[in-house]
């Protein structure tokens, strides 16, 4: 499944892991995490897929993906 949503991954010294935020799905500040950047990204992709499925099953409209200007 190709998803065009923003994934923000940042290191947390407090939690000692990478935290993942999905800005287009603002129900909570962080949606998942990982001990490595790669793990956090994999978990983020899985959470996005689950969120899209949940929205579709509940008949909810998916949020519009953020659009960023093209860099020349």
VOBA-1610 file (N, C-alpha, C; in pm, whole numbers, padded with zeros to 5 digits, always signed):
BEGIN
Unk+00085-00117+00000Unk+00000+00000+00000Unk+00090+00123+00000Unk+00068+00212-00096Unk+00148+00334-00105Unk+00072+00447-00036Unk+00131+00497+00073Unk+00069+00602+00150Unk+00154+00728+00140Unk+00089+00842+00132Unk+00160+00968+00115Unk+00144+01058+00237Unk+00159+01001+00354Unk+00145+01077+00477Unk+00282+01107+00536Unk+00287+01212+00615Unk+00411+01257+00679Unk+00444+01168+00798Unk+00569+01129+00808Unk+00620+01053+00922Unk+00733+01135+00983Unk+00717+01173+01109Unk+00820+01248+01181Unk+00881+01154+01284Unk+01012+01133+01273Unk+01082+01045+01365Unk+01186+01128+01439Unk+01181+01123+01573Unk+01279+01200+01650Unk+01327+01118+01768Unk+01453+01141+01803Unk+01512+01071+01917Unk+01463+01133+02046Unk+01435+01050+02145Unk+01396+01096+02277Unk+01496+01044+02379Unk+01573+01136+02440Unk+01664+01095+02547Unk+01586+01041+02666Unk+01471+01103+02693Unk+01389+01062+02807Unk+01341+00917+02793Unk+01298+00881+02672Unk+01245+00747+02647Unk+01352+00650+02596Unk+01467+00704+02557Unk+01577+00625+02504Unk+01535+00543+02382Unk+01460+00610+02293Unk+01418+00546+02169Unk+01373+00654+02071Unk+01346+00612+01948Unk+01292+00703+01847Unk+01140+00704+01858Unk+01082+00824+01867Unk+00937+00839+01874Unk+00886+00880+01737Unk+00768+00831+01703Unk+00708+00858+01572Unk+00580+00938+01589Unk+00572+01047+01515Unk+00452+01131+01512Unk+00398+01129+01370Unk+00268+01118+01358Unk+00199+01119+01228Unk+00108+01241+01226Unk+00157+01356+01176Unk+00084+01482+01190Unk-00056+01484+01130Unk-00079+01408+01025Unk-00212+01408+00965Unk-00314+01331+01049Unk-00268+01257+01146Unk-00354+01181+01237Unk-00327+01230+01379Unk-00382+01346+01418Unk-00343+01413+01543Unk-00412+01362+01670Unk-00463+01242+01671Unk-00535+01194+01790Unk-00447+01181+01913Unk-00316+01167+01893Unk-00223+01161+02005Unk-00088+01213+01956Unk-00004+01263+02048Unk+00121+01323+02004Unk+00217+01224+01938Unk+00226+01102+01989Unk+00314+01002+01928Unk+00235+00875+01905Unk+00263+00812+01792Unk+00185+00696+01751Unk+00257+00563+01769Unk+00389+00565+01765Unk+00467+00443+01783Unk+00610+00483+01814Unk+00698+00385+01821Unk+00838+00413+01851Unk+00924+00298+01800Unk+01055+00311+01817Unk+01147+00204+01782Unk+01281+00228+01848Unk+01353+00120+01873Unk+01486+00132+01932Unk+01587+00183+01830Unk+01562+00159+01701Unk+01646+00211+01594Unk+01558+00294+01501Unk+01621+00379+01421Unk+01547+00459+01324Unk+01470+00368+01228Unk+01537+00262+01183Unk+01475+00170+01088Unk+01352+00102+01148Unk+01363+00062+01275Unk+01251-00001+01343Unk+01135+00098+01359Unk+01168+00223+01393Unk+01064+00326+01407Unk+00992+00349+01275Unk+01068+00353+01165Unk+01007+00373+01034Unk+00917+00255+00997Unk+00963+00133+01021Unk+00882+00013+00992Unk+00753+00016+01075Unk+00765+00050+01203Unk+00646+00058+01289Unk+00552+00168+01243Unk+00607+00280+01198Unk+00524+00390+01149Unk+00443+00347+01027Unk+00507+00275+00937Unk+00436+00229+00817Unk+00323+00133+00854Unk+00348+00045+00950Unk+00245-00048+00995Unk+00128+00027+01059Unk+00158+00126+01143Unk+00053+00204+01208Unk-00028+00280+01104Unk+00039+00339+01005Unk-00034+00411+00899Unk-00131+00318+00827Unk-00085+00198+00794Unk-00172+00101+00726Unk-00294+00068+00813Unk-00271+00048+00944Unk-00382+00017+01035Unk-00479+00135+01046Unk-00425+00257+01053Unk-00512+00375+01061Unk-00598+00389+00936Unk-00538+00370+00819Unk-00614+00381+00694Unk-00724+00275+00691Unk-00691+00153+00728Unk-00792+00046+00731Unk-00904+00081+00828Unk-00868+00130+00947Unk-00968+00167+01047Unk-01061+00277+00995Unk-01002+00380+00934Unk-01083+00490+00879Unk-01178+00436+00774Unk-01128+00351+00685Unk-01212+00297+00577Unk-01322+00207+00632Unk-01292+00123+00729Unk-01392+00034+00788Unk-01501+00112+00859Unk-01466+00226+00918Unk-01563+00308+00991Unk-01628+00415+00904Unk-01598+00414+00774Unk-01658+00510+00682Unk-01612+00653+00704Unk-01498+00670+00770Unk-01444+00804+00794Unk-01359+00848+00675Unk-01364+00976+00646Unk-01280+01031+00539Unk-01136+01036+00587Unk-01045+00994+00500Unk-00903+01002+00534Unk-00857+01147+00531Unk-00767+01184+00619Unk-00715+01321+00615Unk-00634+01343+00488Unk-00631+01467+00443Unk-00550+01502+00327Unk-00403+01497+00367Unk-00318+01435+00285Unk-00175+01437+00316Unk-00121+01580+00307Unk-00025+01611+00393Unk+00042+01741+00384Unk+00118+01747+00253Unk+00119+01863+00191Unk+00193+01884+00067Unk+00305+01982+00093Unk+00423+01946+00049Unk+00538+02032+00065Unk+00583+02080-00073Unk+00632+02202-00082Unk+00674+02254-00212Unk+00788+02172-00271Unk+00785+02159-00402Unk+00891+02088-00474Unk+01021+02167-00460Unk+01130+02096-00441Unk+01262+02159-00436Unk+01324+02146-00574Unk+01365+02257-00630Unk+01423+02255-00765Unk+01566+02210-00766
//
